[in-house]
Amino acid sequence: MYNKKMLFDDAAKIGAPKADSDKIWKAFGDYIDEVLRMGKGLKVPKFGNFTCVKNSTRDTVPGIKGFTFWCAPSFSRAFGIPSKKVGAALLVPCLEFNWAKLAYKAGVDKDTAQVTLSLLIRTIGQAIAGGQAVRLGFGPVGTMVVLQQRELQFRFAYATGDEKATLSDLSFFGLQADKPDARAYSDLGAFNAYDDLRAAEAEAEA
C-alpha cells in the first residue's frame, strides 16, 4: 500500500529532500485545514480542489453540510485518473493557492515550497498511474484512497457517519453532532468500509 513514507522516498529520487517533503506535506495539510475551517475552498495547482458544500435552499438551516475534493482535469489526464463532472451550485468558491503562505507554514523559502509540493504531487500521480493502491494522510483534513481502476476517493476527517466530530470541529462549520448533515462525504463515490479506512489512516500517517 503506497503511503507517506514511500511518497517521500520516491520524491527524494527526483530532487525533493525528505526533510523538506516532511515539513511541506505537514504544512500543506494544515493550510487546507485552515481554509476549510473558514468555510472556503482551496484550489491546488495541477492537483485538485478542496471545498465545502453548502446546505441547499430546501435545508431548514443555512450553513455547511459537508466537504468534497475533485481532481484537476490536468492531473486526471496526465495520470489516467477517471474524472467526474462536479456541479458548482452548492460548492463554496475556491481561493487561489498562496505559495508564500505554504512556505511560511513550512519554514522554508517560497521556491522550495513550490518545487517540493509540485514534485510530491507528480509522484502521487505516477504512483496512481502505475497501478499502486494508495492511502495518504493529509494531516487533519483526512485520507486520500485509491484502490481499483485508479478511482480516487477522499475521506474527510472532520465528521463521519460512525464517528462524530468534536464540538470544536463542528462549531467551525455550524454543524451539530447529532444531525446527519454533520457527516463529511465525497462526491467521487462511496467510501470503503469504515474499519478498513481507520486502519489505513494509521498506516498512512506512519
Secondary structure as UniProt FT lines:
FT   HELIX           4..12
FT   TURN            13..15
FT   HELIX           18..37
FT   TURN            38..39
FT   STRAND          41..44
FT   TURN            45..47
FT   STRAND          48..54
FT   TURN            57..58
FT   STRAND          64..71
FT   HELIX           73..79
FT   TURN            89..90
FT   STRAND          94..96
FT   HELIX           99..106
FT   HELIX           110..129
FT   TURN            130..131
FT   STRAND          134..137
FT   TURN            139..140
FT   STRAND          142..146
FT   HELIX           148..150
FT   STRAND          152..156
FT   HELIX           167..173
FT   TURN            177..178
FT   HELIX           180..182
FT   TURN            187..188
FT   HELIX           194..204
//
